[in-house]
Amino acid sequence: MKTVSTDDKGDIFTDSAGSLAMAEGPAAVGNIVLNRVRTLRGEDVYNTEAGIPYFDVIFCDMPDISLFIFYLLEQIGLTEGVSGVNDIDYTTEDYMGGKKLSYTAEISTKDGGEVTVNG
């Protein structure tokens, strides 16, 4: 698998030759997973079921972390090149008068590799 590479902010960049940087193998799978889980459900006009309904499960009066994990696993599982999710850890912390949710997902890829995705 091969895809456009992104940095930790999710931005594309150029390589040392000035070409668009590309990712292969587990790194490519990780980039695609991050793109899927950062998508707000309903914003993709070609597939309105893609992404996570953040405003319904996290950015609401009563956040439901278990439902968020369900959608996170769903989107990871639907990603081409993923063979399984080995582990998901999450933390919440006080942040600017509210809570900040962070997660780490350890993913196995179909080519036998592993990649860790943070969000």
OpenMM code with the backbone's topology and positions (N, CA, C; nanometers):
from openmm import Vec3, app, unit

residues = "MET LYS THR VAL SER THR ASP ASP LYS GLY ASP ILE PHE THR ASP SER ALA GLY SER LEU ALA MET ALA GLU GLY PRO ALA ALA VAL GLY ASN ILE VAL LEU ASN ARG VAL ARG THR LEU ARG GLY GLU ASP VAL TYR ASN THR GLU ALA GLY ILE PRO TYR PHE ASP VAL ILE PHE CYS ASP MET PRO ASP ILE SER LEU PHE ILE PHE TYR LEU LEU GLU GLN ILE GLY LEU THR GLU GLY VAL SER GLY VAL ASN ASP ILE ASP TYR THR THR GLU ASP TYR MET GLY GLY LYS LYS LEU SER TYR THR ALA GLU ILE SER THR LYS ASP GLY GLY GLU VAL THR VAL ASN GLY".split()
positions = [
    Vec3(0.0842, -0.1165, 0.0000),
    Vec3(0.0000, 0.0000, 0.0000),
    Vec3(0.0892, 0.1234, 0.0000),
    Vec3(0.0438, 0.2261, -0.0716),
    Vec3(0.1192, 0.3502, -0.0823),
    Vec3(0.0203, 0.4661, -0.0805),
    Vec3(0.0553, 0.5732, -0.0103),
    Vec3(-0.0312, 0.6908, -0.0033),
    Vec3(0.0534, 0.8152, 0.0214),
    Vec3(-0.0084, 0.9286, 0.0099),
    Vec3(0.0593, 1.0548, 0.0401),
    Vec3(0.0907, 1.0563, 0.1893),
    Vec3(0.2109, 1.0992, 0.2241),
    Vec3(0.2519, 1.1037, 0.3639),
    Vec3(0.2063, 1.2347, 0.4282),
    Vec3(0.1807, 1.2281, 0.5580),
    Vec3(0.1442, 1.3486, 0.6333),
    Vec3(0.2321, 1.3581, 0.7577),
    Vec3(0.2489, 1.4805, 0.8068),
    Vec3(0.3263, 1.4992, 0.9298),
    Vec3(0.2352, 1.4837, 1.0510),
    Vec3(0.2872, 1.5086, 1.1720),
    Vec3(0.2067, 1.4892, 1.2926),
    Vec3(0.0885, 1.5847, 1.3032),
    Vec3(0.0856, 1.6893, 1.2236),
    Vec3(-0.0286, 1.7812, 1.2230),
    Vec3(-0.1320, 1.7434, 1.1170),
    Vec3(-0.1005, 1.6385, 1.0375),
    Vec3(-0.1919, 1.5948, 0.9329),
    Vec3(-0.1727, 1.6673, 0.8014),
    Vec3(-0.0621, 1.7409, 0.7886),
    Vec3(-0.0350, 1.8169, 0.6660),
    Vec3(0.0550, 1.7380, 0.5717),
    Vec3(0.0310, 1.7538, 0.4416),
    Vec3(0.1200, 1.6931, 0.3435),
    Vec3(0.2485, 1.7760, 0.3391),
    Vec3(0.3552, 1.7152, 0.2888),
    Vec3(0.4830, 1.7853, 0.2819),
    Vec3(0.5652, 1.7288, 0.1677),
    Vec3(0.6766, 1.7939, 0.1379),
    Vec3(0.7642, 1.7476, 0.0305),
    Vec3(0.8864, 1.6787, 0.0899),
    Vec3(0.9411, 1.5860, 0.0112),
    Vec3(1.0608, 1.5151, 0.0564),
    Vec3(1.1857, 1.5950, 0.0191),
    Vec3(1.3032, 1.5388, 0.0426),
    Vec3(1.4286, 1.6113, 0.0187),
    Vec3(1.4505, 1.6448, -0.1287),
    Vec3(1.3833, 1.5729, -0.2191),
    Vec3(1.3957, 1.5995, -0.3625),
    Vec3(1.2932, 1.7022, -0.4105),
    Vec3(1.2076, 1.7490, -0.3196),
    Vec3(1.1057, 1.8463, -0.3566),
    Vec3(0.9768, 1.7833, -0.4082),
    Vec3(0.9683, 1.6514, -0.4049),
    Vec3(0.8483, 1.5808, -0.4490),
    Vec3(0.7537, 1.5632, -0.3311),
    Vec3(0.6291, 1.5373, -0.3614),
    Vec3(0.5313, 1.5090, -0.2580),
    Vec3(0.5748, 1.3829, -0.1838),
    Vec3(0.5869, 1.3902, -0.0526),
    Vec3(0.6332, 1.2763, 0.0268),
    Vec3(0.5286, 1.1654, 0.0245),
    Vec3(0.5748, 1.0420, 0.0124),
    Vec3(0.4871, 0.9262, 0.0067),
    Vec3(0.5188, 0.8333, 0.1236),
    Vec3(0.4169, 0.7595, 0.1670),
    Vec3(0.4332, 0.6598, 0.2731),
    Vec3(0.3955, 0.5240, 0.2162),
    Vec3(0.4652, 0.4197, 0.2626),
    Vec3(0.4375, 0.2832, 0.2188),
    Vec3(0.4234, 0.1921, 0.3401),
    Vec3(0.3638, 0.0754, 0.3198),
    Vec3(0.3530, -0.0249, 0.4242),
    Vec3(0.2724, 0.0228, 0.5434),
    Vec3(0.3160, -0.0151, 0.6647),
    Vec3(0.2413, 0.0227, 0.7850),
    Vec3(0.2238, 0.1738, 0.8019),
    Vec3(0.3234, 0.2522, 0.7608),
    Vec3(0.3110, 0.3987, 0.7719),
    Vec3(0.1960, 0.4499, 0.6858),
    Vec3(0.1777, 0.3909, 0.5678),
    Vec3(0.0678, 0.4306, 0.4800),
    Vec3(-0.0661, 0.3938, 0.5431),
    Vec3(-0.0741, 0.2744, 0.6009),
    Vec3(-0.1977, 0.2313, 0.6679),
    Vec3(-0.2285, 0.3274, 0.7828),
    Vec3(-0.1268, 0.3634, 0.8606),
    Vec3(-0.1460, 0.4570, 0.9706),
    Vec3(-0.1976, 0.5920, 0.9241),
    Vec3(-0.1444, 0.6432, 0.8134),
    Vec3(-0.1920, 0.7708, 0.7588),
    Vec3(-0.3381, 0.7625, 0.7163),
    Vec3(-0.3754, 0.6514, 0.6540),
    Vec3(-0.5133, 0.6344, 0.6086),
    Vec3(-0.6077, 0.6212, 0.7281),
    Vec3(-0.5657, 0.5465, 0.8309),
    Vec3(-0.6467, 0.5343, 0.9522),
    Vec3(-0.6689, 0.6720, 1.0135),
    Vec3(-0.5625, 0.7508, 1.0284),
    Vec3(-0.5773, 0.8844, 1.0869),
    Vec3(-0.6736, 0.9708, 1.0068),
    Vec3(-0.6670, 0.9623, 0.8761),
    Vec3(-0.7582, 1.0390, 0.7925),
    Vec3(-0.9029, 0.9967, 0.8168),
    Vec3(-0.9248, 0.8660, 0.8287),
    Vec3(-1.0612, 0.8149, 0.8530),
    Vec3(-1.1147, 0.8596, 0.9882),
    Vec3(-1.0319, 0.8488, 1.0931),
    Vec3(-1.0828, 0.8794, 1.2271),
    Vec3(-1.0897, 1.0296, 1.2545),
    Vec3(-1.0229, 1.1095, 1.1749),
    Vec3(-1.0334, 1.2549, 1.1894),
    Vec3(-1.1517, 1.3120, 1.1123),
    Vec3(-1.2151, 1.2292, 1.0314),
    Vec3(-1.3290, 1.2736, 0.9510),
    Vec3(-1.4547, 1.2792, 1.0370),
    Vec3(-1.5240, 1.3901, 1.0294),
    Vec3(-1.6522, 1.4052, 1.0984),
    Vec3(-1.7588, 1.3341, 1.0164),
    Vec3(-1.8328, 1.2425, 1.0796),
    Vec3(-1.9357, 1.1680, 1.0071),
    Vec3(-2.0328, 1.2647, 0.9417),
    Vec3(-2.0577, 1.2425, 0.8136),
    Vec3(-2.1498, 1.3253, 0.7372),
    Vec3(-2.0805, 1.4311, 0.6533),
    Vec3(-1.9503, 1.4579, 0.6770),
    Vec3(-1.8834, 1.5623, 0.5998),
    Vec3(-1.8350, 1.5135, 0.4635),
    Vec3(-1.8198, 1.3839, 0.4458),
    Vec3(-1.7788, 1.3279, 0.3174),
    Vec3(-1.9046, 1.3088, 0.2329),
    Vec3(-1.9216, 1.3937, 0.1330),
    Vec3(-2.0460, 1.3901, 0.0546),
    Vec3(-2.0620, 1.2615, -0.0266),
    Vec3(-1.9531, 1.1895, -0.0508),
    Vec3(-1.9616, 1.0655, -0.1274),
    Vec3(-1.9881, 0.9440, -0.0391),
    Vec3(-1.9670, 0.9593, 0.0917),
    Vec3(-1.9941, 0.8509, 0.1857),
    Vec3(-2.0288, 0.9137, 0.3209),
    Vec3(-2.1551, 0.9406, 0.3409),
    Vec3(-2.1980, 1.0106, 0.4626),
    Vec3(-2.1888, 0.9244, 0.5882),
    Vec3(-2.1599, 0.7943, 0.5731),
    Vec3(-2.1419, 0.7066, 0.6891),
    Vec3(-1.9952, 0.6967, 0.7306),
    Vec3(-1.9060, 0.7604, 0.6555),
    Vec3(-1.7641, 0.7580, 0.6907),
    Vec3(-1.7382, 0.8541, 0.8059),
    Vec3(-1.6380, 0.8215, 0.8871),
    Vec3(-1.5984, 0.9098, 0.9951),
    Vec3(-1.6694, 0.8804, 1.1268),
    Vec3(-1.6473, 0.9680, 1.2219),
    Vec3(-1.6997, 0.9522, 1.3576),
    Vec3(-1.7922, 1.0695, 1.3891),
    Vec3(-1.9108, 1.0438, 1.4465),
    Vec3(-2.0029, 1.1537, 1.4807),
    Vec3(-1.9596, 1.2226, 1.6111),
    Vec3(-1.8505, 1.2972, 1.6025),
    Vec3(-1.7914, 1.3592, 1.7213),
    Vec3(-1.8909, 1.4436, 1.8013),
    Vec3(-1.9762, 1.5197, 1.7347),
    Vec3(-2.0685, 1.6082, 1.8066),
    Vec3(-2.1763, 1.5294, 1.8806),
    Vec3(-2.2033, 1.4067, 1.8382),
    Vec3(-2.3036, 1.3233, 1.9054),
    Vec3(-2.2458, 1.2414, 2.0205),
    Vec3(-2.1145, 1.2114, 2.0158),
    Vec3(-2.0587, 1.1220, 2.1184),
    Vec3(-1.9526, 1.1856, 2.2079),
    Vec3(-1.8841, 1.2872, 2.1621),
    Vec3(-1.7773, 1.3480, 2.2416),
    Vec3(-1.8060, 1.4944, 2.2730),
    Vec3(-1.8349, 1.5745, 2.1715),
    Vec3(-1.8572, 1.7185, 2.1909),
    Vec3(-2.0034, 1.7455, 2.2228),
    Vec3(-2.0508, 1.6887, 2.3317),
    Vec3(-2.1914, 1.7030, 2.3700),
    Vec3(-2.1993, 1.7152, 2.5227),
    Vec3(-2.3195, 1.7328, 2.5740),
    Vec3(-2.3373, 1.7491, 2.7184),
    Vec3(-2.2949, 1.6264, 2.7981),
    Vec3(-2.3190, 1.5079, 2.7430),
    Vec3(-2.2846, 1.3832, 2.8129),
    Vec3(-2.1997, 1.2946, 2.7211),
    Vec3(-2.0676, 1.3205, 2.7148),
    Vec3(-1.9808, 1.2411, 2.6276),
    Vec3(-1.9868, 1.0922, 2.6617),
    Vec3(-1.9861, 1.0101, 2.5592),
    Vec3(-1.9919, 0.8652, 2.5759),
    Vec3(-1.8649, 0.8051, 2.5155),
    Vec3(-1.7662, 0.7826, 2.6004),
    Vec3(-1.6367, 0.7347, 2.5523),
    Vec3(-1.6476, 0.5942, 2.4942),
    Vec3(-1.7317, 0.5091, 2.5522),
    Vec3(-1.7460, 0.3733, 2.4986),
    Vec3(-1.8037, 0.3764, 2.3568),
    Vec3(-1.8944, 0.4686, 2.3298),
    Vec3(-1.9493, 0.4827, 2.1947),
    Vec3(-1.8432, 0.5380, 2.0994),
    Vec3(-1.7614, 0.6302, 2.1488),
    Vec3(-1.6509, 0.6816, 2.0678),
    Vec3(-1.5563, 0.5673, 2.0306),
    Vec3(-1.5213, 0.4829, 2.1277),
    Vec3(-1.4322, 0.3698, 2.1010),
    Vec3(-1.4948, 0.2762, 1.9979),
    Vec3(-1.6266, 0.2550, 2.0066),
    Vec3(-1.6978, 0.1731, 1.9084),
    Vec3(-1.6771, 0.2295, 1.7674),
    Vec3(-1.7011, 0.3610, 1.7509),
    Vec3(-1.6846, 0.4234, 1.6192),
    Vec3(-1.5382, 0.4234, 1.5753),
    Vec3(-1.4468, 0.4429, 1.6690),
    Vec3(-1.3048, 0.4394, 1.6375),
    Vec3(-1.2662, 0.3021, 1.5832),
    Vec3(-1.3084, 0.1965, 1.6525),
    Vec3(-1.2803, 0.0603, 1.6061),
    Vec3(-1.3455, 0.0322, 1.4711),
    Vec3(-1.4670, 0.0843, 1.4521),
    Vec3(-1.5359, 0.0659, 1.3248),
    Vec3(-1.4549, 0.1262, 1.2100),
    Vec3(-1.4111, 0.2497, 1.2261),
    Vec3(-1.3380, 0.3168, 1.1196),
    Vec3(-1.2019, 0.2530, 1.0948),
    Vec3(-1.1347, 0.2108, 1.2017),
    Vec3(-1.0065, 0.1421, 1.1843),
    Vec3(-1.0291, 0.0109, 1.1093),
    Vec3(-1.1304, -0.0651, 1.1480),
    Vec3(-1.1594, -0.1937, 1.0848),
    Vec3(-1.1980, -0.1828, 0.9387),
    Vec3(-1.2566, -0.0709, 0.8988),
    Vec3(-1.2968, -0.0510, 0.7600),
    Vec3(-1.1821, -0.0046, 0.6704),
    Vec3(-1.0667, 0.0185, 0.7291),
    Vec3(-0.9522, 0.0693, 0.6543),
    Vec3(-0.8807, -0.0435, 0.5822),
    Vec3(-0.8614, -0.0258, 0.4523),
    Vec3(-0.7893, -0.1241, 0.3725),
    Vec3(-0.6478, -0.1391, 0.4282),
    Vec3(-0.6020, -0.2616, 0.4410),
    Vec3(-0.4672, -0.2875, 0.4896),
    Vec3(-0.4605, -0.3197, 0.6377),
    Vec3(-0.5705, -0.3001, 0.7109),
    Vec3(-0.5731, -0.3314, 0.8535),
    Vec3(-0.6170, -0.4763, 0.8733),
    Vec3(-0.5414, -0.5519, 0.9530),
    Vec3(-0.5831, -0.6883, 0.9831),
    Vec3(-0.6412, -0.6995, 1.1228),
    Vec3(-0.6100, -0.6043, 1.2106),
    Vec3(-0.6666, -0.6090, 1.3446),
    Vec3(-0.6173, -0.4949, 1.4315),
    Vec3(-0.6855, -0.4788, 1.5443),
    Vec3(-0.6461, -0.3799, 1.6436),
    Vec3(-0.5969, -0.4568, 1.7650),
    Vec3(-0.4722, -0.4370, 1.8015),
    Vec3(-0.4126, -0.5092, 1.9135),
    Vec3(-0.4506, -0.4482, 2.0473),
    Vec3(-0.4581, -0.3167, 2.0538),
    Vec3(-0.4841, -0.2500, 2.1806),
    Vec3(-0.5293, -0.1068, 2.1551),
    Vec3(-0.6185, -0.0598, 2.2412),
    Vec3(-0.6567, 0.0819, 2.2421),
    Vec3(-0.6498, 0.1288, 2.3867),
    Vec3(-0.5769, 0.2350, 2.4083),
    Vec3(-0.5708, 0.2998, 2.5389),
    Vec3(-0.6220, 0.4418, 2.5216),
    Vec3(-0.6905, 0.4908, 2.6230),
    Vec3(-0.7341, 0.6303, 2.6186),
    Vec3(-0.7199, 0.6925, 2.7559),
    Vec3(-0.7074, 0.8228, 2.7565),
    Vec3(-0.7015, 0.8990, 2.8807),
    Vec3(-0.7880, 1.0222, 2.8647),
    Vec3(-0.8385, 1.0711, 2.9763),
    Vec3(-0.9071, 1.1996, 2.9777),
    Vec3(-0.8382, 1.2858, 3.0822),
    Vec3(-0.8315, 1.4138, 3.0558),
    Vec3(-0.7715, 1.5062, 3.1515),
    Vec3(-0.8444, 1.6396, 3.1437),
    Vec3(-0.8407, 1.7130, 3.2522),
    Vec3(-0.9019, 1.8457, 3.2528),
    Vec3(-0.8265, 1.9357, 3.1558),
    Vec3(-0.9035, 2.0119, 3.0783),
    Vec3(-0.8426, 2.0959, 2.9761),
    Vec3(-0.9339, 2.2141, 2.9479),
    Vec3(-0.8884, 2.3323, 2.9788),
    Vec3(-0.9615, 2.4564, 2.9497),
    Vec3(-1.1081, 2.4512, 2.9937),
    Vec3(-1.1331, 2.4060, 3.1141),
    Vec3(-1.2690, 2.4015, 3.1664),
    Vec3(-1.3498, 2.2804, 3.1239),
    Vec3(-1.2895, 2.1913, 3.0488),
    Vec3(-1.3590, 2.0709, 3.0051),
    Vec3(-1.2664, 1.9520, 3.0162),
    Vec3(-1.2912, 1.8517, 2.9378),
    Vec3(-1.2087, 1.7307, 2.9370),
    Vec3(-1.1431, 1.7154, 2.8007),
    Vec3(-1.0217, 1.6653, 2.8007),
    Vec3(-0.9492, 1.6352, 2.6779),
    Vec3(-0.9347, 1.4839, 2.6688),
    Vec3(-0.9761, 1.4266, 2.5575),
    Vec3(-0.9662, 1.2830, 2.5331),
    Vec3(-0.8481, 1.2577, 2.4404),
    Vec3(-0.7613, 1.1673, 2.4789),
    Vec3(-0.6494, 1.1249, 2.3946),
    Vec3(-0.6541, 0.9727, 2.3848),
    Vec3(-0.6124, 0.9197, 2.2710),
    Vec3(-0.6123, 0.7749, 2.2542),
    Vec3(-0.4891, 0.7298, 2.1770),
    Vec3(-0.4544, 0.6044, 2.1956),
    Vec3(-0.3488, 0.5378, 2.1209),
    Vec3(-0.4036, 0.4027, 2.0767),
    Vec3(-0.3917, 0.3743, 1.9482),
    Vec3(-0.4369, 0.2466, 1.8933),
    Vec3(-0.3185, 0.1752, 1.8289),
    Vec3(-0.2955, 0.0523, 1.8712),
    Vec3(-0.1921, -0.0299, 1.8113),
    Vec3(-0.2588, -0.1219, 1.7095),
    Vec3(-0.2163, -0.1095, 1.5837),
    Vec3(-0.2843, -0.1752, 1.4725),
    Vec3(-0.1902, -0.2712, 1.4009),
    Vec3(-0.2409, -0.3901, 1.3674),
    Vec3(-0.1679, -0.4846, 1.2833),
    Vec3(-0.2113, -0.4636, 1.1390),
    Vec3(-0.1142, -0.4721, 1.0485),
    Vec3(-0.1452, -0.4536, 0.9072),
    Vec3(-0.1404, -0.5874, 0.8338),
    Vec3(-0.2072, -0.5930, 0.7209),
    Vec3(-0.2167, -0.7180, 0.6444),
    Vec3(-0.0826, -0.7638, 0.5894),
    Vec3(0.0144, -0.6706, 0.5802),
    Vec3(0.1474, -0.7107, 0.5325),
    Vec3(0.2369, -0.7569, 0.6459),
    Vec3(0.1798, -0.7783, 0.7653),
    Vec3(0.2550, -0.8295, 0.8786),
    Vec3(0.3192, -0.7235, 0.9660),
    Vec3(0.2973, -0.5972, 0.9350),
    Vec3(0.3570, -0.4899, 1.0137),
    Vec3(0.2635, -0.4428, 1.1243),
    Vec3(0.3127, -0.3486, 1.1993),
    Vec3(0.2334, -0.2854, 1.3045),
    Vec3(0.2538, -0.1359, 1.2978),
    Vec3(0.1510, -0.0619, 1.3383),
    Vec3(0.1593, 0.0834, 1.3415),
    Vec3(0.0800, 0.1332, 1.4623),
    Vec3(0.1276, 0.2394, 1.5230),
    Vec3(0.0590, 0.3012, 1.6354),
    Vec3(0.0023, 0.4340, 1.5904),
    Vec3(-0.1248, 0.4558, 1.6193),
    Vec3(-0.1949, 0.5783, 1.5799),
    Vec3(-0.2357, 0.6514, 1.7074),
    Vec3(-0.2077, 0.7800, 1.7136),
    Vec3(-0.2423, 0.8627, 1.8287),
    Vec3(-0.3390, 0.9728, 1.7874),
    Vec3(-0.4336, 0.9992, 1.8734),
    Vec3(-0.5275, 1.1079, 1.8448),
    Vec3(-0.5799, 1.1687, 1.9710),
] * unit.nanometer
topology = app.Topology()
chain = topology.addChain("A")
for resn in residues:
    res = topology.addResidue(resn, chain)
    for name in ("N", "CA", "C"):
        topology.addAtom(name, app.Element.getBySymbol(name[0]), res)
